[in-house]
Amino acid sequence: MNEQILINVTPQETRVAVLEQGAVQELHVERSSNRGLVGNIYLGRVGRVLPGMQSAFIEIGLARAAFLHVADIWAANKNGEQKPIERILHEGQTLVVQVIKDPIGSKGARLSTQISIAGRLLVYLPGEQHIGISQRIEDEAEREHLREKVHQLMPEGETGGFIVRTVAESATDEELTADIAYLVALWKSIVEASRTAAPQSLLYQDLDLALRVLRDLATRDTERLIVDSRETHQRMEAFAGRYMKASAGVLEHYHGERPLFDLFAVEDEVGRALERRVDLKSGGYVIFDQTEALTTVDVNTGAFVSGRSFDDTIFKTNLEATLAIARQLRLRNLGGIIIVDFIDMDSAEHRNAVLAEFNKALARDRTRVSVNGFSQLGLVEMTRKRTRESLAHVLCEPCPTCNGRGEIRSAQTVCYEVLREVLRSARQFDAKEFRILASQSVIDRFLDEESSSMTMLEDFIAKPISLSVESSYTQEQFDVILV
């Protein structure tokens, strides 16, 4: 598949781009000031039980209480009988919980007591007994073989279940044994910590984004894994050498002058992924609108005319749009309910062909996707599992000028773009000083929250950097002047 993974690291954020055949398919962003919570395990305290909703609010030390539904409580579903939540939890009670969905918008994090800890080859389920196999491993004989192998490798007297990940299909017994030992020992340390920890304590934090790339994104199809930070490269090398030796061979440290994301044209792709409109090569286009409830996708012919018939034009535009939509869902990390409005097709044969092509394009998605087909209104209804914020929600904020109807890049995002531009200019030109012209909100952030980032960059390039407010600039506008 010719897959490459690029990792751009700065002290403020880590960005990951997954490329297939040279085209960016996925973007992941993690900021040091706001790391994702999915996978984290806490000693939570029950704040309020809601029998009418069969849910509870759990305090885990965040600004908003997290949400726990009875269906996500292991004790409530034991032995096939579901107990009401008021018979299981009471206010002030402590329990070990895991975040399964990050806080999104005004909603708090979603929790579960059904703990799962991911390793490279296996996912450990301390509260379960069964051994499940990844759905991507389709051969029934191979599934049964892996299930039996993991069962035999389980240490004597240990309990708990496992899910065998796709990458385990070619793993050796030694690798599986090491993964089992690591996960069992990790869970024991979490249990031990929970006995003495104060309520709302963090018991376990998932790996940072760079190491999760090795664990979750790198596969046998990954030809190159390029990281532009020497320190991060060394950490990844050590992690790969211990847990995933196959990935160590594709790790590369990039030390070129040109920024890594510029070299592979990823920076431009980030900008395009924040726009509503995506142009198709034929002249048609697709519009993406993300709301709190759902995401709508609208396909239009635009300037495309196939030269044969109007039906043929519509069919070809819809076919081309299936690939673009599937890629953009991954790129923008759009989740939840998604409604796709393909251009109306009279022919059932055309509708079936478009749906088949759409499902084929979605098959490459790592995230679970369910497509319900065309509705009576001619819309394709689908869902895509949402566990973290979309790319737009990470990089943008509601526009104050239009009262939230649109979005602009946040002051924090613009600050990081300015820092990258100063570094880029310092490598190209031998200036005595660099002057940043930007809006008041961006300059204020450089003087306060990002002052240490500015100092670090000044020390790195060994040149002074001055700041100047340009009142006519919007928050997204800035200039770097060479003095």
C-alpha positions as CSV (number, residue, x, y, z in Angstrom):
1,M,0.0,0.0,0.0
2,N,3.1,2.3,0.2
3,E,2.2,3.7,3.6
4,Q,4.3,6.4,5.2
5,I,3.8,8.0,8.7
6,L,5.2,11.4,9.4
7,I,5.6,12.7,12.9
8,N,6.3,16.5,13.5
9,V,7.2,17.3,17.1
10,T,7.5,20.6,18.9
11,P,7.5,21.3,22.6
12,Q,3.8,22.5,22.3
13,E,2.3,19.8,20.1
14,T,2.9,16.5,18.2
15,R,1.3,16.1,14.8
16,V,1.0,12.8,12.9
17,A,0.2,12.4,9.2
18,V,-0.5,9.0,7.6
19,L,0.1,8.9,3.9
20,E,-0.9,6.3,1.4
21,Q,0.4,6.5,-2.2
22,G,1.6,10.0,-1.3
23,A,-1.8,11.3,-0.3
24,V,-2.6,12.3,3.3
25,Q,-5.3,10.0,4.7
26,E,-5.2,10.7,8.5
27,L,-4.1,13.6,10.7
28,H,-3.7,13.3,14.5
29,V,-2.8,16.3,16.7
30,E,-1.9,16.1,20.4
31,R,-1.1,19.2,22.4
32,S,0.9,19.1,25.6
33,S,-1.5,21.4,27.2
34,N,-4.6,19.3,26.3
35,R,-3.8,15.6,25.9
36,G,-6.6,13.2,25.0
37,L,-8.1,11.2,27.9
38,V,-9.3,8.1,26.1
39,G,-7.8,5.0,27.7
40,N,-6.9,6.8,31.0
41,I,-8.0,5.0,34.2
42,Y,-9.1,6.9,37.3
43,L,-10.3,6.2,40.8
44,G,-13.6,8.0,40.3
45,R,-16.1,9.2,42.9
46,V,-19.9,9.0,42.3
47,G,-21.3,12.5,42.4
48,R,-24.9,11.9,41.5
49,V,-27.0,8.8,40.5
50,L,-29.8,9.4,38.0
51,P,-32.2,6.4,38.1
52,G,-34.5,8.0,35.5
53,M,-31.6,7.9,32.9
54,Q,-29.9,4.8,34.4
55,S,-26.7,6.8,34.6
56,A,-24.4,8.5,37.0
57,F,-22.1,11.5,37.1
58,I,-18.6,10.5,38.2
59,E,-16.0,13.0,39.4
60,I,-12.5,12.2,38.1
61,G,-10.8,15.6,38.6
62,L,-11.9,17.3,35.3
63,A,-13.8,20.6,35.0
64,R,-17.0,18.7,34.1
65,A,-18.2,15.5,35.7
66,A,-17.9,12.4,33.5
67,F,-20.9,10.3,32.5
68,L,-21.3,6.6,33.2
69,H,-24.3,4.6,31.8
70,V,-25.5,1.4,33.4
71,A,-24.7,-0.5,30.2
72,D,-21.0,0.4,30.7
73,I,-20.9,-1.0,34.3
74,W,-19.4,-4.5,34.4
75,A,-21.1,-5.5,37.7
76,A,-24.6,-4.5,36.3
77,N,-24.3,-6.9,33.4
78,K,-22.8,-9.9,35.2
79,N,-24.3,-13.3,34.5
80,G,-26.5,-11.9,31.8
81,E,-28.8,-10.0,34.2
82,Q,-28.8,-6.2,34.2
83,K,-29.3,-4.6,37.6
84,P,-30.7,-1.1,37.9
85,I,-28.0,1.5,38.5
86,E,-29.4,2.6,41.9
87,R,-28.7,-0.8,43.2
88,I,-25.1,-0.7,42.2
89,L,-23.9,2.9,42.9
90,H,-24.5,5.4,45.6
91,E,-23.2,9.0,46.1
92,G,-19.7,9.2,47.5
93,Q,-18.8,5.7,46.3
94,T,-15.4,5.2,44.7
95,L,-14.8,2.9,41.7
96,V,-12.1,2.3,39.0
97,V,-13.3,3.8,35.7
98,Q,-11.8,4.2,32.3
99,V,-12.4,7.0,29.7
100,I,-13.9,5.6,26.5
101,K,-14.8,9.0,24.9
102,D,-13.1,12.4,25.4
103,P,-15.2,15.4,26.4
104,I,-16.7,16.8,23.2
105,G,-18.3,20.2,23.1
106,S,-20.5,20.7,26.2
107,K,-20.5,17.0,27.0
108,G,-18.3,15.5,29.7
109,A,-16.1,12.4,29.2
110,R,-17.9,9.0,28.9
111,L,-16.7,6.3,31.2
112,S,-16.8,2.5,31.6
113,T,-15.9,0.1,34.4
114,Q,-15.2,-2.5,31.8
115,I,-11.5,-1.8,31.7
116,S,-9.4,-2.6,28.6
117,I,-5.7,-2.0,28.3
118,A,-4.1,-2.1,24.9
119,G,-0.8,-3.7,24.1
120,R,0.9,-4.0,20.7
121,L,-0.6,-7.4,19.9
122,L,-3.4,-7.8,22.4
123,V,-6.0,-5.9,24.4
124,Y,-6.4,-7.1,28.0
125,L,-9.8,-7.3,29.5
126,P,-9.4,-7.9,33.3
127,G,-13.1,-8.2,34.0
128,E,-13.8,-10.7,31.1
129,Q,-13.0,-14.4,30.5
130,H,-13.3,-14.8,26.8
131,I,-10.7,-14.4,24.0
132,G,-12.0,-12.4,21.1
133,I,-10.4,-12.0,17.7
134,S,-10.1,-8.9,15.5
135,Q,-12.8,-8.8,12.8
136,R,-10.2,-8.0,10.3
137,I,-8.8,-11.5,10.6
138,E,-11.4,-13.2,8.5
139,D,-10.1,-16.8,8.1
140,E,-12.0,-18.9,10.6
141,A,-9.3,-21.5,11.0
142,E,-6.7,-18.8,11.7
143,R,-9.1,-17.2,14.2
144,E,-9.5,-20.4,16.1
145,H,-5.8,-21.1,16.0
146,L,-5.0,-17.7,17.5
147,R,-7.7,-18.1,20.2
148,E,-6.3,-21.5,21.2
149,K,-2.7,-20.1,21.2
150,V,-3.5,-17.2,23.5
151,H,-5.4,-19.5,25.8
152,Q,-2.4,-21.8,26.1
153,L,0.0,-18.9,26.7
154,M,-2.0,-17.5,29.6
155,P,0.0,-17.8,32.9
156,E,-1.3,-20.5,35.3
157,G,-3.9,-19.0,37.7
158,E,-4.3,-15.7,35.9
159,T,-7.8,-14.5,35.0
160,G,-9.0,-12.0,32.5
161,G,-9.7,-12.1,28.8
162,F,-8.0,-10.8,25.6
163,I,-8.8,-9.4,22.2
164,V,-6.3,-10.5,19.6
165,R,-5.4,-7.5,17.4
166,T,-4.8,-7.8,13.7
167,V,-1.1,-7.3,14.0
168,A,-0.9,-10.5,16.1
169,E,-1.7,-12.7,13.1
170,S,2.0,-13.2,12.3
171,A,3.3,-12.9,15.9
172,T,5.5,-15.5,17.5
173,D,4.7,-17.3,20.8
174,E,7.5,-15.3,22.5
175,E,6.0,-12.0,21.3
176,L,2.5,-12.9,22.5
177,T,3.9,-14.2,25.9
178,A,5.7,-10.9,26.4
179,D,2.6,-8.9,25.6
180,I,0.5,-10.9,28.0
181,A,3.1,-10.6,30.8
182,Y,3.3,-6.8,30.3
183,L,-0.4,-6.3,30.3
184,V,-1.1,-8.5,33.3
185,A,1.7,-6.8,35.3
186,L,0.4,-3.3,34.3
187,W,-3.1,-4.2,35.5
188,K,-1.8,-5.5,38.8
189,S,0.1,-2.2,39.4
190,I,-3.1,-0.2,38.6
191,V,-5.1,-2.3,41.1
192,E,-2.4,-1.8,43.8
193,A,-2.4,1.9,43.2
194,S,-6.2,2.1,43.5
195,R,-6.0,0.8,47.1
196,T,-4.1,3.7,48.4
197,A,-5.0,6.5,46.0
198,A,-7.2,9.5,46.8
199,P,-10.6,9.7,45.0
200,Q,-10.3,11.4,41.5
201,S,-6.7,10.2,41.1
202,L,-5.3,9.3,37.7
203,L,-4.2,5.6,38.0
204,Y,-3.0,5.1,34.5
205,Q,-2.4,7.4,31.5
206,D,-2.3,6.0,28.0
207,L,0.9,6.4,25.9
208,D,1.5,9.8,24.2
209,L,0.7,10.2,20.5
210,A,4.2,9.4,19.3
211,L,4.3,6.0,21.0
212,R,0.7,5.3,20.1
213,V,1.7,5.6,16.5
214,L,4.0,2.5,17.0
215,R,1.3,0.6,18.9
216,D,-1.8,1.5,16.9
217,L,-1.0,2.9,13.5
218,A,2.2,1.2,12.3
219,T,1.4,-2.0,10.4
220,R,3.2,-4.4,8.1
221,D,2.2,-2.0,5.2
222,T,4.1,0.9,6.8
223,E,7.3,1.4,4.7
224,R,8.6,4.5,6.5
225,L,8.0,6.1,9.8
226,I,9.7,9.5,9.8
227,V,10.1,11.7,12.9
228,D,11.7,15.1,13.0
229,S,12.7,15.1,16.7
230,R,15.9,13.4,17.8
231,E,14.6,12.9,21.4
232,T,11.3,11.5,20.2
233,H,13.1,9.2,17.7
234,Q,15.3,7.8,20.5
235,R,12.2,7.2,22.7
236,M,10.4,5.4,19.8
237,E,13.5,3.4,19.0
238,A,13.7,2.2,22.6
239,F,10.0,1.4,22.7
240,A,10.1,-0.4,19.4
241,G,13.1,-2.4,20.4
242,R,11.4,-3.6,23.5
243,Y,7.8,-4.2,22.3
244,M,7.7,-4.2,18.5
245,K,11.0,-5.1,16.8
246,A,9.4,-5.2,13.3
247,S,8.6,-1.5,13.4
248,A,12.1,-0.5,14.5
249,G,13.4,-1.2,11.0
250,V,11.2,1.5,9.4
251,L,11.9,4.2,11.9
252,E,13.9,7.2,10.5
253,H,15.1,10.4,12.0
254,Y,14.6,13.4,9.7
255,H,17.1,16.2,10.2
256,G,16.7,18.2,7.0
257,E,16.5,22.0,6.9
258,R,13.1,22.0,5.2
259,P,10.2,21.3,7.7
260,L,9.0,17.7,7.4
261,F,5.3,18.6,6.8
262,D,6.3,21.1,4.1
263,L,8.5,18.5,2.4
264,F,5.5,16.2,2.0
265,A,2.9,18.9,1.4
266,V,1.1,18.0,4.5
267,E,0.9,21.6,5.8
268,D,-1.3,22.6,2.8
269,E,-3.5,19.5,3.4
270,V,-4.1,20.6,7.0
271,G,-5.4,24.0,5.7
272,R,-7.7,22.3,3.1
273,A,-9.1,19.9,5.8
274,L,-10.5,22.9,7.6
275,E,-12.5,24.2,4.6
276,R,-16.1,23.3,4.0
277,R,-15.6,22.7,0.3
278,V,-13.6,19.9,-1.3
279,D,-13.1,20.1,-5.0
280,L,-13.1,16.9,-7.2
281,K,-10.8,16.5,-10.1
282,S,-13.7,16.3,-12.5
283,G,-15.0,19.8,-11.6
284,G,-17.6,18.6,-9.1
285,Y,-17.3,19.4,-5.4
286,V,-18.4,18.1,-1.9
287,I,-19.5,20.3,1.0
288,F,-19.0,19.2,4.6
289,D,-21.0,20.8,7.4
290,Q,-20.3,19.6,11.0
291,T,-22.9,20.3,13.7
292,E,-23.1,19.1,17.3
293,A,-25.8,16.5,16.4
294,L,-24.5,15.2,13.0
295,T,-22.3,15.9,10.0
296,T,-23.9,16.4,6.6
297,V,-22.1,15.8,3.3
298,D,-23.5,17.3,0.0
299,V,-22.3,16.2,-3.4
300,N,-22.6,18.6,-6.4
301,T,-21.7,18.3,-10.1
302,G,-20.3,21.8,-10.3
303,A,-18.7,22.4,-13.7
304,F,-18.4,18.7,-14.6
305,V,-20.1,17.5,-17.8
306,S,-19.2,14.0,-19.0
307,G,-20.2,14.5,-22.6
308,R,-22.6,11.6,-22.8
309,S,-25.8,12.2,-20.7
310,F,-26.9,14.0,-17.6
311,D,-27.4,10.6,-15.8
312,D,-23.9,9.6,-16.7
313,T,-22.5,12.9,-15.4
314,I,-24.3,12.4,-12.1
315,F,-23.1,8.8,-11.8
316,K,-19.5,9.6,-12.4
317,T,-19.5,12.5,-10.0
318,N,-21.0,10.3,-7.3
319,L,-18.5,7.6,-7.9
320,E,-15.6,10.1,-7.6
321,A,-17.2,11.6,-4.5
322,T,-17.2,8.3,-2.7
323,L,-13.4,8.2,-2.6
324,A,-13.1,11.8,-1.5
325,I,-15.7,11.5,1.2
326,A,-14.2,8.3,2.7
327,R,-10.8,10.0,2.7
328,Q,-12.1,13.3,4.3
329,L,-13.9,11.4,7.1
330,R,-10.6,9.9,8.1
331,L,-8.6,13.1,7.5
332,R,-11.0,15.3,9.5
333,N,-11.8,12.6,12.0
334,L,-15.6,13.1,11.6
335,G,-17.7,10.8,13.8
336,G,-21.2,10.2,15.1
337,I,-24.1,10.3,12.7
338,I,-23.2,11.2,9.1
339,I,-25.7,11.9,6.4
340,V,-24.4,11.9,2.8
341,D,-26.5,13.5,0.1
342,F,-25.3,12.1,-3.2
343,I,-26.8,13.6,-6.3
344,D,-30.2,11.9,-7.0
345,M,-29.9,8.8,-9.3
346,D,-32.9,7.3,-11.0
347,S,-31.2,4.0,-11.8
348,A,-31.1,1.4,-9.0
349,E,-28.0,-0.1,-10.7
350,H,-26.2,3.2,-10.4
351,R,-27.2,3.6,-6.7
352,N,-26.0,0.0,-5.9
353,A,-22.7,0.7,-7.7
354,V,-22.1,3.9,-5.8
355,L,-22.9,2.3,-2.5
356,A,-20.6,-0.6,-3.3
357,E,-17.8,1.8,-4.2
358,F,-18.4,3.8,-1.0
359,N,-18.2,0.7,1.2
360,K,-15.0,-0.4,-0.5
361,A,-13.4,3.0,0.1
362,L,-14.6,3.0,3.8
363,A,-13.1,-0.5,4.3
364,R,-9.6,1.1,4.7
365,D,-10.8,3.1,7.7
366,R,-9.3,2.0,11.0
367,T,-12.3,3.4,12.9
368,R,-15.5,1.3,13.0
369,V,-18.0,2.4,10.3
370,S,-21.6,1.3,9.7
371,V,-23.4,2.2,6.5
372,N,-27.2,1.8,6.3
373,G,-27.6,2.4,2.6
374,F,-29.9,4.8,0.8
375,S,-33.0,5.9,2.8
376,Q,-36.4,6.7,1.3
377,L,-35.3,10.3,0.9
378,G,-32.3,9.1,-1.2
379,L,-29.8,9.9,1.6
380,V,-27.0,7.5,2.7
381,E,-27.2,7.3,6.5
382,M,-24.0,6.1,8.3
383,T,-22.2,6.2,11.6
384,R,-18.5,6.4,12.4
385,K,-17.3,5.8,15.9
386,R,-16.3,9.0,17.7
387,T,-13.8,8.8,20.6
388,R,-12.0,12.1,20.2
389,E,-12.6,15.6,18.9
390,S,-12.6,16.2,15.1
391,L,-9.6,18.0,13.5
392,A,-11.7,21.2,13.2
393,H,-12.6,21.2,16.9
394,V,-8.9,20.7,17.9
395,L,-7.5,23.4,15.6
396,C,-10.4,25.9,15.5
397,E,-12.8,27.8,17.8
398,P,-16.2,29.4,17.1
399,C,-15.9,32.7,15.3
400,P,-16.9,35.6,17.6
401,T,-17.8,37.8,14.6
402,C,-20.6,35.5,13.3
403,N,-21.7,34.3,16.8
404,G,-20.6,30.7,16.3
405,R,-22.0,30.1,12.8
406,G,-18.5,29.5,11.4
407,E,-14.9,28.9,12.7
408,I,-11.6,30.6,12.7
409,R,-8.2,29.3,13.8
410,S,-7.7,29.8,17.6
411,A,-5.0,32.2,18.9
412,Q,-3.1,29.2,20.1
413,T,-3.1,27.6,16.6
414,V,-2.0,30.9,15.0
415,C,0.9,31.2,17.6
416,Y,2.2,27.8,16.6
417,E,2.0,28.7,12.9
418,V,3.9,31.9,13.6
419,L,6.6,29.9,15.5
420,R,7.0,27.5,12.6
421,E,7.2,30.4,10.1
422,V,9.9,32.1,12.2
423,L,11.9,28.8,12.3
424,R,11.4,28.4,8.6
425,S,12.6,31.9,7.9
426,A,15.6,31.6,10.2
427,R,16.8,28.5,8.3
428,Q,16.5,30.3,4.9
429,F,17.7,33.9,5.7
430,D,20.5,35.3,7.9
431,A,18.5,38.2,9.5
432,K,19.6,40.2,12.5
433,E,16.1,40.1,14.1
434,F,12.7,38.8,13.4
435,R,9.6,40.9,14.0
436,I,6.1,39.4,14.3
437,L,3.1,41.4,13.2
438,A,-0.2,39.9,14.4
439,S,-3.5,40.7,16.0
440,Q,-3.9,41.7,19.6
441,S,-5.2,38.3,20.7
442,V,-2.1,36.5,19.2
443,I,0.4,39.0,20.6
444,D,-1.3,38.7,24.1
445,R,-0.9,35.0,24.0
446,F,2.8,35.3,23.1
447,L,3.3,37.6,26.1
448,D,1.5,35.3,28.5
449,E,0.8,31.6,27.9
450,E,3.3,31.1,25.0
451,S,6.1,33.4,26.4
452,S,8.2,30.3,27.2
453,S,7.7,29.0,23.7
454,M,9.0,32.3,22.3
455,T,12.0,32.3,24.6
456,M,12.9,28.7,23.6
457,L,12.7,29.6,19.9
458,E,14.9,32.7,20.4
459,D,17.5,30.6,22.2
460,F,17.3,28.0,19.4
461,I,17.8,30.3,16.5
462,A,20.1,32.7,18.5
463,K,18.3,35.8,17.1
464,P,16.0,38.2,18.9
465,I,12.3,38.2,18.1
466,S,10.1,41.3,18.6
467,L,6.3,41.6,18.7
468,S,4.1,44.2,17.2
469,V,0.3,44.5,17.3
470,E,-1.3,45.2,13.9
471,S,-4.8,46.4,14.7
472,S,-6.1,45.8,11.2
473,Y,-5.2,42.1,11.2
474,T,-7.8,39.5,12.0
475,Q,-6.8,36.7,14.4
476,E,-5.7,34.4,11.6
477,Q,-3.5,37.0,9.9
478,F,0.2,37.5,10.7
479,D,3.5,38.5,9.0
480,V,7.1,37.7,9.9
481,I,9.4,40.6,9.1
482,L,13.2,40.2,8.6
483,V,15.1,43.1,10.1
